[in-house]
Amino acid sequence: MHEWVVLLHVGVAFWFVAGLVGRDVTLAKAASSKDLTVTVELAELAGRFDRWMVVPGSIAVVLLGVLTALVQGRSFAGTNVWWMFTSFVLFLSLIPLIPLVFVPRGHVFELALSDARAKGEVTTELSAAFNDRVVRVARLYERIVVIIVIVLMVTKPF
């Protein structure tokens, strides 16, 4: 039974990571486009990656990770499972980015996108929103955490 829970956990992790990659690649292309129609379509596609893959995938991967530990009879604080506790804490460290960075900066982005649509061109405000340094740093942190968690889950080093 626990093999199926592990398989589901890994499958959801793939779904989540695919959403992150899809969102980030799409946003990068949208940011570099000078054609407003293309920019809007790609920004909307990135939003779909977020809504359909990243957000539900991040929640599901954590819940399935806890369920996997339970069905395997693992403790979060014991010998040879510090990798699991570390992964859990690292992943949870992403949560404050949502209310502190992603939601408020997302509103700024949406306003800039709406303004650009009204003006019929990629505006300097929209370009600035795409290149927001705080969001870039938060996304970089997000990527680093996900990579570290994957490495810890696969190697179980401590």
C-alpha positions in Angstrom: 0.0 0.0 0.0 2.7 2.5 0.9 4.3 2.0 -2.5 1.2 3.6 -4.1 1.3 6.5 -1.7 5.0 7.1 -2.5 4.2 6.8 -6.2 1.4 9.4 -5.9 3.7 11.7 -3.9 6.4 11.5 -6.6 3.8 12.0 -9.4 2.4 15.1 -7.7 6.0 16.4 -7.2 6.5 16.0 -10.9 3.3 17.9 -11.6 4.3 20.7 -9.2 7.8 21.0 -10.7 6.4 20.9 -14.2 4.1 23.8 -13.2 7.0 25.8 -11.8 9.0 25.3 -15.0 6.1 26.1 -17.3 5.2 29.2 -15.3 8.7 30.5 -15.2 9.5 29.8 -18.9 6.2 31.4 -20.0 6.7 34.5 -17.9 10.3 34.9 -19.2 9.0 34.8 -22.8 6.1 37.2 -21.9 8.6 39.6 -20.3 10.7 39.7 -23.4 7.8 40.2 -25.9 7.1 43.6 -27.3 3.8 42.5 -28.8 1.0 43.2 -26.2 -1.2 40.4 -27.5 1.6 37.8 -27.1 2.5 39.3 -23.7 -1.1 39.1 -22.4 -1.6 35.5 -23.7 1.6 34.3 -22.2 0.9 36.1 -18.9 -2.5 34.4 -18.8 -0.9 31.0 -19.6 1.5 31.5 -16.7 -1.4 32.2 -14.4 -3.0 28.9 -15.5 0.3 27.1 -14.7 0.1 28.7 -11.2 -3.6 28.0 -10.6 -3.7 24.5 -12.0 -0.3 23.1 -11.2 1.9 25.2 -8.8 -0.6 26.1 -6.1 -2.5 22.7 -5.9 0.7 20.8 -6.5 2.5 22.5 -3.7 -0.3 21.8 -1.2 -0.7 18.2 -2.4 3.0 17.4 -2.4 3.3 18.4 1.3 0.2 16.6 2.4 1.2 13.4 0.4 4.7 13.7 1.9 3.3 13.7 5.4 1.0 10.8 4.5 3.9 8.9 2.9 5.9 9.3 6.2 2.9 8.1 8.2 2.2 5.0 6.1 5.9 4.1 6.2 6.0 4.5 10.0 8.6 7.2 9.8 9.1 9.9 12.5 10.0 13.5 11.5 12.7 13.6 14.2 14.6 10.4 14.5 17.8 8.6 13.4 18.5 8.9 9.7 15.4 11.0 8.9 16.8 14.6 9.3 16.6 14.9 5.6 12.8 14.6 5.8 12.5 17.2 8.6 14.9 19.6 6.8 12.9 19.1 3.5 9.6 19.8 5.3 11.0 23.0 7.0 12.5 24.3 3.8 9.3 23.7 1.9 7.3 25.5 4.6 9.7 28.4 4.4 8.1 29.2 1.0 4.7 30.0 2.6 5.6 33.5 3.9 6.5 34.5 0.3 2.8 34.2 -0.7 1.4 37.0 1.5 4.6 39.0 1.6 5.7 39.0 -2.0 3.5 37.0 -4.5 0.1 38.3 -3.6 0.9 42.1 -3.3 3.3 42.1 -6.2 0.8 40.1 -8.2 -1.8 42.8 -7.7 0.7 45.4 -8.9 1.4 43.2 -12.0 -2.3 42.8 -12.7 -2.8 46.6 -12.5 0.1 47.1 -14.9 -1.3 44.5 -17.3 -4.7 46.1 -17.2 -3.2 49.5 -17.9 -1.2 48.1 -20.8 -4.3 46.5 -22.3 -6.1 49.9 -22.0 -3.2 51.7 -23.7 -2.8 49.0 -26.3 1.0 48.6 -25.7 3.6 47.1 -23.5 4.1 49.9 -21.0 7.1 50.8 -18.9 5.1 49.9 -15.8 4.3 46.4 -17.2 8.0 45.9 -18.1 8.9 47.0 -14.5 6.4 44.6 -13.1 7.9 41.8 -15.1 11.3 42.7 -13.9 10.4 43.3 -10.2 13.6 42.5 -8.3 11.8 41.3 -5.1 9.8 38.8 -7.2 12.9 37.6 -9.0 14.7 37.0 -5.7 11.6 35.2 -4.3 11.3 33.0 -7.4 15.0 32.2 -7.2 14.7 31.2 -3.6 11.7 29.1 -4.5 13.7 27.3 -7.2 16.7 26.7 -4.9 14.4 25.3 -2.1 12.7 23.0 -4.6 16.0 21.7 -5.9 17.4 21.2 -2.4 14.3 19.3 -1.4 14.5 17.1 -4.4 18.1 16.3 -3.7 17.3 15.6 -0.1 14.4 13.3 -1.0 16.4 11.3 -3.5 19.7 11.1 -1.6 18.5 11.0 2.0 21.9 12.1 3.2 21.3 12.4 6.9 
